[in-house]
């Protein structure tokens, strides 16, 4: 079980909703971008009022198909502004989406609750130690780098997550502080940045569907499962729609994820995800 303040995240309790606030103008879903103090503060407050139980702040987009790398200094500057803005009118736990240890250290010094590392502690070798020393919670995503040796089948996801869990444990991160994420959208044949896992044995959208179909199998790790399918490109591929038009498919897929065992739903659309959660509660 993970307890972030008063927020319990575990099997047997309703799935938690994590609202996404992107402060990176490069982000793939343009309607999610907030760059001013007023915009960020208002969005965080509205998310809290509408059912979010955590807020996830991203200051650098890691979408595999975009050229989005910025300097550490830029990422830190954006995050400082965003964390302060979120805290102005919002009391929810804060997660910071970063895979760089210097950024994580700065965010932790500002009192954030969770580091969300889409590289599963593998991109920056100092990250695990930073988190271990701080006692922060961590979300580790499935990540295998660009060797091309990782399978897109479910075993590849299991293996990469197991590697990250071992890195965390060796660094002294408490098992009860670890949340896992199967990394929907980040297994690809190619990309424009180093933040994706190269796989060549499956089309990327087939891999993502296979993961969601088998999500309950991740419960073998006995750790909360976080997943983000909101506005993701695999849905755009299935329905031939742009990210702006994926609200209904996103909510339906989030409902599927909850019924398949997800404990945290990371979403751009808090209200609609709240409805999906209420529907799931009728069957659990």
C-alpha positions, 0 to 999 in steps of 0.5 A: 500500500502507498499512503501519500499523506491521507491518500491511500493507493492500493487494491481494494480502494477506488482508483485515484485520479491524477490530473495532468498540468503541462507547463511545457509549450512543446507538449503534444496535447496543446489544450493541456498547456498552462504557462502562466501563474494564473492559468496553472493555479486556476487549473489546479484548483478546478481539478481539485474541485472536479475530482482530482486527488493528485496533480502531476506537473510536467515541465518538459515533454517526453513524447517520443515523436517530438523534438522536445529536449530543453535544458535542465535550467529551463525545466527547473525554472518552469517547475518552480513557477508551476509548483508555487502556482499549484500550491496557491489554491490547491491542497492536493499531493503533487507529482513531478514528471521528470527523468533528470536528477537535478530537476528532481532534487529541486522539486523535492526541495520544494516539498513535492510528494512524488517523482514520476520518472518515465525512464524507470530510474534508468536515464539518469543514474543519480535519480535513484539515490536522490529519491532514496535520500529524500524518502519521496515516492516514485513512479517507475515506468517501463523503459528499455532504451534504444537498443532495440532488444526489448520485446513489445509483448507483455513480457518485455514490459514485465522485464523492464519494470522488474529491472527498475524495481531492482534499481530502486531497491538497491538504492534503498528506496522502500518497496512501499514507496514505489508505483509502477507504470507500463508506459503507454505510448513509449514503446516505439520503432523510432523516435526523435528523443532518447525517452522511448523504448525501441521495439521492432517486433510489434506495431506500437499501438498493438503493444499498448492494447496488449498491455491494457488487456493484460494489466491485471498481470502487473499485480504480481509486483504487489505495487500500485499501478499508474497508467496514462491513456489520456489523449494518447496516439494509440487511440488516435491511430485506432479511431483516426482522430487528432488528440483534440477529438479523443475525449470519449475514446480516452474516457472509455479506455480509462474505464477499461484500465480501472476495471483491469486493475489500475490504481491511478489514472493520469489524465488531462480530462478530470471530469470525464475520468471522474465519471468513468471512475463512478461507472467502474465503482458500480462493478467493483 
